Structure formats: structure tokens, C-alpha cells
Amino acid sequence: MKRKLMVFISLVMIICLCSFVPPDNPISPNYLYTYSCSSSLSISGSTATCTSNLTGYPGVTTKIVVKQILQVKDGNLWRTAHSWTKTYYSNSCSYVNTRTIYSGNTYRVKSEYTVYAGSNYETVYSYSSSYTT
């Protein structure tokens, strides 16, 4: 009887542990001031439109410094084609820039966000998909 009870308790524990679902948060739980962020790249003709978005927490996130980098692939490495920087005194940002690009290259957007809560901060990165022109 004790053996059956132990087997039953073990099965219940396994079922409970296997059914755990982590919270729906698109950012690693290691981030304190950032809820979500993304980078995107759209290309129309010879114009690249670079977008960097970040959402922090109301009442927590106080400032966001965005460094947006349009990168071009050079062999196996990514090098900077152009970069922009802007500071937002808010808990969210949407930063958009355009740049003329050249055909025959592969591009992506890298966004580096320094996210502040008062004098404390964290650095978060996001990358767009890459596109070949």
C-alpha cells in the first residue's frame, strides 16, 4: 500500500512540474526596466528604413538612449554603414531613420538601448532580420 501511495505521489509531482508554463514575457526575466524591444528594416528601392522600438515599465523606466546601427555584411562580419543616436525621456520609444543603400549588399539593423530607472540602467540589444538588395 505504501509503495502504491509513493508511486501515485511521484506521478502527481511529475505532472505538476511538467505542466508549468513560464509567464508570457518577450524579454528575459533578467531585465529590470525593459518590457519589450525590437528592430526592423524595410527596403524600398535604394532606401532603407530602420526602426527601433522599446517599451519599458510606466513609473519605472525614466530614460532611453537608443543607438541605431545600420549594418552591412562584409564576408562573415557585420560592419557599420551608418549610425544614429537619440535620447528619450520616457518609458518607451520608436526611432525611425532612413538611409540610401547600394544593391548587391546584405543589411540589418542593430539597436543598442541603454534603459534607465533613475540613475540605474541596463543595456539591451535587438536585431532586425537581414535583407539582401
Secondary structure, 3 states (H helix, E strand, C coil): CHHHHHHHHHHHHHHHHHCCCCCCCCCCCCCCCEEEEEEEEEEECCEEEEEEEEEECCCCCCEEEEEEEEEEEECCEEEEEEEEEEEECCCEEEEEEEEECCCCCEEEEEEEEEEEECCEEEEEEEECCCEEC
